[in-house]
Amino acid sequence: MRTKGLKTLTAITAVAIFFCVFNAVWVCVQSYNLYTAENNFLTFEKVPRLICMAVFYSRLIFCPLYNALLITFLIKQLVAIKKGTLFPRTNIRIIFLIAACYFIGSFATDNHALLHFENNPLMINDGTIIYTLLFIIFGIIYKVAVDVAEENNLTV
């Protein structure tokens, strides 16, 4: 890859990593503020305590994990491009883990109102399903691209 293109890709990756770290820190700060609020979620009687705890901790764990996996994917992709490989095989598993973490984290974020209001039903946002499916489709396409690139390297 040309030097100018590699520098541009490196800069874009650095900006994306910054936003991922910012988002992960933001989720942790929000979760801390939610937990230390006057109306602690453990005081609700109509919403089962286990569901509230699962929503709270799922959001606290899987949203930052999603961002960490995105950072890992971007760094591995950049390192592979510098080495001359366009599609590293190790990124396939990361893409599918990103899809799973996104789904769980988004589902928990969609339902964090359970921690604030009584009689709030569990819900799932259409964006949660659509973006998770897009990550899965991207992972499948990426896997095909890895297989094609490896086959192309063998024939050359």
C-alpha positions in Angstrom: 0.0 0.0 0.0 1.3 3.5 -0.8 2.7 5.6 2.0 0.0 8.3 1.7 -2.8 5.8 1.8 -1.3 4.0 4.8 -0.9 7.3 6.7 -4.5 8.2 6.0 -5.7 4.8 7.2 -3.5 5.1 10.3 -5.0 8.5 11.1 -8.6 7.3 10.6 -7.8 4.3 12.8 -6.4 6.6 15.5 -9.6 8.7 15.4 -11.8 5.6 15.5 -9.8 4.2 18.5 -10.2 7.6 20.3 -14.0 7.4 19.9 -14.2 3.8 21.0 -12.2 4.6 24.2 -14.4 7.7 24.8 -17.6 5.6 24.3 -16.3 2.9 26.7 -15.4 5.5 29.4 -18.8 7.2 28.9 -20.7 4.0 29.4 -18.8 3.3 32.6 -19.4 6.8 33.9 -23.1 6.6 33.1 -23.3 3.2 34.8 -21.6 4.5 37.9 -24.0 7.5 38.1 -26.9 5.2 37.6 -25.8 2.9 40.4 -25.1 5.6 42.9 -28.4 7.5 42.2 -30.8 8.1 45.0 -33.4 5.7 43.5 -31.1 2.7 43.4 -32.4 -0.1 41.1 -32.4 -2.6 43.9 -35.3 -0.8 45.6 -37.8 -1.7 42.9 -40.2 -4.4 43.9 -42.2 -4.8 40.6 -39.2 -5.5 38.5 -37.3 -8.6 39.4 -34.0 -7.8 41.0 -32.2 -10.4 38.8 -33.4 -8.8 35.6 -32.3 -5.3 36.9 -28.9 -6.6 37.8 -28.5 -8.4 34.5 -29.4 -5.3 32.5 -27.0 -3.1 34.6 -24.0 -5.5 34.5 -24.6 -6.5 30.8 -24.5 -2.8 29.8 -21.4 -2.2 32.0 -19.5 -5.2 30.6 -20.6 -5.7 27.0 -20.6 -2.0 25.8 -16.9 -1.4 26.8 -16.1 -5.0 25.5 -17.7 -4.1 22.2 -15.5 -1.0 22.0 -12.4 -3.0 23.0 -13.1 -5.6 20.3 -13.5 -2.8 17.7 -10.1 -1.4 18.7 -8.5 -4.8 18.5 -10.0 -5.3 15.0 -8.8 -2.0 13.8 -5.3 -2.5 15.2 -5.0 -6.0 13.8 -6.2 -4.8 10.4 -3.7 -1.9 10.3 -0.8 -4.2 11.3 -1.8 -6.7 8.7 -2.0 -4.1 6.0 1.5 -2.9 6.9 2.7 -6.5 6.6 1.0 -6.8 3.2 -2.0 -8.9 4.2 -5.3 -7.4 3.4 -7.6 -9.8 5.3 -6.1 -11.4 8.4 -7.9 -14.6 9.4 -7.8 -13.7 13.1 -10.2 -10.9 12.5 -13.0 -13.2 11.6 -13.7 -14.4 15.1 -13.4 -10.8 16.4 -16.1 -9.7 14.0 -18.5 -12.3 15.3 -17.6 -11.4 18.9 -18.3 -7.8 18.1 -21.8 -8.8 16.8 -22.6 -10.7 20.0 -21.3 -8.0 22.3 -23.2 -5.3 20.3 -26.4 -7.3 20.6 -26.1 -7.9 24.4 -24.9 -4.3 25.1 -27.6 -2.7 23.0 -30.3 -4.9 24.4 -29.2 -3.8 27.9 -29.0 -0.2 26.9 -32.5 -0.4 25.4 -33.8 -1.7 28.7 -31.9 0.4 31.1 -35.2 2.2 31.8 -36.1 -0.8 33.9 -33.7 0.7 36.4 -35.6 4.0 36.6 -39.3 3.3 36.1 -41.6 0.7 37.4 -43.8 -1.4 35.1 -41.5 -0.8 32.1 -41.5 -3.9 29.8 -38.5 -5.5 28.3 -38.0 -4.3 24.8 -35.7 -4.6 21.8 -35.0 -1.8 19.4 -35.1 -2.6 15.7 -31.6 -1.0 15.3 -30.2 -3.6 17.7 -31.4 -6.4 15.5 -30.4 -4.7 12.2 -26.9 -3.7 13.2 -26.3 -7.1 14.8 -27.3 -8.8 11.5 -25.1 -6.3 9.6 -22.1 -7.3 11.7 -22.9 -11.0 11.1 -23.2 -10.4 7.3 -20.0 -8.4 7.4 -18.3 -11.3 9.2 -19.5 -13.8 6.6 -18.3 -11.5 3.7 -15.0 -11.0 5.5 -14.5 -14.8 5.9 -15.2 -15.3 2.2 -12.7 -12.5 1.4 -10.0 -14.2 3.7 -10.6 -17.5 1.9 -10.4 -15.9 -1.5 -7.2 -14.0 -0.6 -5.5 -17.1 0.8 -6.5 -19.1 -2.3 -5.2 -16.3 -4.5 -1.9 -16.2 -2.7 -1.5 -20.0 -3.2 -2.1 -19.7 -7.0 0.5 -16.9 -7.4 
